[in-house]
Amino acid sequence: MTMTRLIHRCVSFAWLLVVAAALSLLPGCSTIHNLFGGSSASKPNTAPTTGEEVAGLLRTGDAIQIRMDTGGSSSATPVTSDLSIDEDGNISLPLVGSIKAAGLTPTELAERIQANYVPRYYVRCTATVLVAQRRFIYVGGEVRNPGRFPWSEDMTLMKAINTASGFTDYANRQKAQLTREGKLEVYNCEELQRNPSKDPVIRPGDSITIPRSIF
């Protein structure tokens, strides 16, 4: 190889490095590592989903919004209702009362709503069901702040009771009642405090009731 060819190759390689370095400084451009075939991108983590979530089925505790267009004036705004599916899996609507919602997809619930209103109350009714992202649990009985609370993935029975501001002075801590899809389980919260690993995980729609002590 002649000296002239060697110089030309060195100069060409130097220019290639300069161009690659300049590209790496631009936003959105590949780095030198990517330029030569590497990749720093990692695959996104996919959170596990339950069978109900994959199927898109509604559950107790879900917050939903129902929009109803009954075919009135063209300028009329559809009626909107914000509801929550109760412990029995039902929602309550004007005129028709209680309707089973849990276990249905939003589309199936919309069709059921329409069937309840047409033709009994309206000639035409178009219902749309939207599901809110937030899910809820219910805590009642002998707790200081009973009510409905947002569910979180790390929630356990004891955490749920603490969310409701803890037990009252009259609470029976040995017989906390957890109702899930119509099934009742009883837990000794004093035992759970001693053994946190046994603290049961709470799911959306769960209902917790702390009974009153007889003493």
SEVOBA-396574 format. One line per field, with one value per residue (C-alpha): residue number from 1; residue in three letters; chain; x, y, z. Coordinates in steps of 0.001 Angstrom, whole numbers, plus 500000, padded with zeros to 6 digits. Example, Ala and Ser with C-alpha at 12.3 -4.5 7.8 and 13.67 -1.06 7.14 Angstrom:
BEGIN
num	[1,2]
residuo	[ALA,SER]
cadena	[A,A]
X	[512300,513670]
Y	[495500,498940]
Z	[507800,507140]
END
This chain:
BEGIN
num	[1,2,3,4,5,6,7,8,9,10,11,12,13,14,15,16,17,18,19,20,21,22,23,24,25,26,27,28,29,30,31,32,33,34,35,36,37,38,39,40,41,42,43,44,45,46,47,48,49,50,51,52,53,54,55,56,57,58,59,60,61,62,63,64,65,66,67,68,69,70,71,72,73,74,75,76,77,78,79,80,81,82,83,84,85,86,87,88,89,90,91,92,93,94,95,96,97,98,99,100,101,102,103,104,105,106,107,108,109,110,111,112,113,114,115,116,117,118,119,120,121,122,123,124,125,126,127,128,129,130,131,132,133,134,135,136,137,138,139,140,141,142,143,144,145,146,147,148,149,150,151,152,153,154,155,156,157,158,159,160,161,162,163,164,165,166,167,168,169,170,171,172,173,174,175,176,177,178,179,180,181,182,183,184,185,186,187,188,189,190,191,192,193,194,195,196,197,198,199,200,201,202,203,204,205,206,207,208,209,210,211,212,213,214,215]
residuo	[MET,THR,MET,THR,ARG,LEU,ILE,HIS,ARG,CYS,VAL,SER,PHE,ALA,TRP,LEU,LEU,VAL,VAL,ALA,ALA,ALA,LEU,SER,LEU,LEU,PRO,GLY,CYS,SER,THR,ILE,HIS,ASN,LEU,PHE,GLY,GLY,SER,SER,ALA,SER,LYS,PRO,ASN,THR,ALA,PRO,THR,THR,GLY,GLU,GLU,VAL,ALA,GLY,LEU,LEU,ARG,THR,GLY,ASP,ALA,ILE,GLN,ILE,ARG,MET,ASP,THR,GLY,GLY,SER,SER,SER,ALA,THR,PRO,VAL,THR,SER,ASP,LEU,SER,ILE,ASP,GLU,ASP,GLY,ASN,ILE,SER,LEU,PRO,LEU,VAL,GLY,SER,ILE,LYS,ALA,ALA,GLY,LEU,THR,PRO,THR,GLU,LEU,ALA,GLU,ARG,ILE,GLN,ALA,ASN,TYR,VAL,PRO,ARG,TYR,TYR,VAL,ARG,CYS,THR,ALA,THR,VAL,LEU,VAL,ALA,GLN,ARG,ARG,PHE,ILE,TYR,VAL,GLY,GLY,GLU,VAL,ARG,ASN,PRO,GLY,ARG,PHE,PRO,TRP,SER,GLU,ASP,MET,THR,LEU,MET,LYS,ALA,ILE,ASN,THR,ALA,SER,GLY,PHE,THR,ASP,TYR,ALA,ASN,ARG,GLN,LYS,ALA,GLN,LEU,THR,ARG,GLU,GLY,LYS,LEU,GLU,VAL,TYR,ASN,CYS,GLU,GLU,LEU,GLN,ARG,ASN,PRO,SER,LYS,ASP,PRO,VAL,ILE,ARG,PRO,GLY,ASP,SER,ILE,THR,ILE,PRO,ARG,SER,ILE,PHE]
cadena	[A,A,A,A,A,A,A,A,A,A,A,A,A,A,A,A,A,A,A,A,A,A,A,A,A,A,A,A,A,A,A,A,A,A,A,A,A,A,A,A,A,A,A,A,A,A,A,A,A,A,A,A,A,A,A,A,A,A,A,A,A,A,A,A,A,A,A,A,A,A,A,A,A,A,A,A,A,A,A,A,A,A,A,A,A,A,A,A,A,A,A,A,A,A,A,A,A,A,A,A,A,A,A,A,A,A,A,A,A,A,A,A,A,A,A,A,A,A,A,A,A,A,A,A,A,A,A,A,A,A,A,A,A,A,A,A,A,A,A,A,A,A,A,A,A,A,A,A,A,A,A,A,A,A,A,A,A,A,A,A,A,A,A,A,A,A,A,A,A,A,A,A,A,A,A,A,A,A,A,A,A,A,A,A,A,A,A,A,A,A,A,A,A,A,A,A,A,A,A,A,A,A,A,A,A,A,A,A,A,A,A,A,A,A,A]
X	[500000,501421,501816,499243,496551,497242,496831,493554,492139,493131,491514,488285,488064,488642,485792,483489,484174,483542,480193,479129,480030,478082,474985,475105,474732,471485,468159,466438,469483,471237,474347,477592,476623,473363,475053,477102,474217,473836,470643,470167,466378,464839,461501,458779,457622,454080,452059,450154,446399,443602,441195,438459,440692,441659,438014,437039,434372,432914,433339,431940,433586,434081,433232,431395,429831,426621,425566,422029,420646,416872,416359,414900,415741,418871,420272,419555,422583,422723,422012,425189,425275,428353,427755,429585,428786,427639,428512,425797,427146,424269,423735,420568,419049,416004,412671,414084,415770,418447,420321,422959,426292,429097,430243,429224,431374,430610,428982,426773,425733,424851,422662,420978,420275,418746,416553,415231,414224,412958,410060,408722,409858,411424,410957,414702,417599,421302,423440,427208,429121,432557,434738,436787,440350,439911,438439,437052,436618,434144,434958,432182,431124,433299,435902,436383,435787,433542,432969,434180,437916,440107,441703,445466,447482,449334,446213,445679,442961,444897,445876,442225,441168,443898,442646,439312,441184,441383,439141,436718,436898,434007,435405,435640,439130,438990,436130,436760,434440,435671,432983,434074,431643,429079,431516,432270,435622,436363,439835,441420,443121,445124,446652,447291,449168,451408,451869,451708,452502,448980,447333,445015,445243,442225,440676,438497,434916,435733,433609,435082,432876,434137,431447,430818,432261,429728,431929]
Y	[500000,503381,506191,508264,505553,505148,508877,508912,506039,507667,510938,509137,507245,510448,512174,509224,509525,513290,512828,510081,512210,515160,512997,511699,515274,515890,515206,512070,510834,507534,507290,505882,502593,502500,503704,500528,498138,498204,499120,500576,500322,497852,496123,497724,495782,494548,494442,491192,491426,489294,487385,489928,492836,491135,490442,493988,492821,495246,494467,495611,498862,500103,503761,504230,507058,506490,508823,508505,510101,509648,511224,514520,517896,517984,520618,518564,517379,513641,512899,511893,509912,509057,505819,503107,499393,498392,495351,493287,494131,496488,500086,502130,504260,506566,504923,501387,501020,498378,496810,494058,495408,493245,490511,492431,494360,498099,497385,494643,496941,499705,497241,496130,499755,500435,497328,498534,501959,501067,500900,501144,504720,505976,505347,505517,505442,505250,504465,504708,503268,504633,503086,505299,504230,504455,501489,501490,499482,499893,500009,500209,499279,500161,502294,505995,507111,504611,505048,504318,504603,504372,500964,500586,497541,497245,497460,494818,494387,496234,499044,499436,499736,502323,504221,504466,506036,502796,501033,502701,501899,499460,497452,493667,493353,489557,489267,491621,490673,490725,490280,489531,488602,487435,485321,486218,485652,486522,487608,488213,491600,491141,488024,489901,492614,489962,488201,490777,488083,486720,490081,489368,491415,493583,493659,496318,496124,494362,495322,495335,495473,495692,494457,495903,494085,492688,493721]
Z	[500000,499001,501470,499531,499819,503526,504096,502142,504204,507479,506443,505363,508644,510623,508764,509479,513211,513105,511338,513741,516758,515355,514787,518344,519645,517741,519583,518421,516439,516993,519105,517729,519352,517386,514199,514024,514659,518468,520259,523727,523630,526062,525761,527861,530910,530523,533731,534280,533807,535142,532938,533661,532665,529420,528639,529639,532089,534616,538312,541629,542661,539092,538521,535246,533284,531336,528527,527201,524043,523920,520504,521579,520053,517877,520220,523347,525301,526168,529830,531702,534968,537053,538918,540818,540620,544102,546214,544527,541068,540229,539179,539678,536913,536828,535953,535493,538873,539504,536564,536774,535514,536937,534588,531459,529016,528678,525305,526774,529622,527132,525214,528448,529407,525995,526261,529633,528290,524790,524071,527596,528209,524978,521286,520830,523294,522571,525641,525970,528932,529824,532524,534831,535599,539344,541263,544802,547993,550839,554551,557136,560622,563601,561831,562444,558870,557027,553316,549806,549123,546001,545572,545055,543994,547318,549475,552154,554768,557474,555077,554075,557724,558308,555243,557072,560036,562037,564524,566913,570621,570195,567283,567389,565949,565943,563451,560536,557685,554082,551410,547841,545069,547598,549631,553255,554992,558632,559814,563193,562808,566009,564443,561185,563093,564606,561248,558433,555854,556406,555716,552730,549557,548809,545333,543683,544853,548135,551112,554635,557724,561294,563724,567155,570144,572609,575547]
END
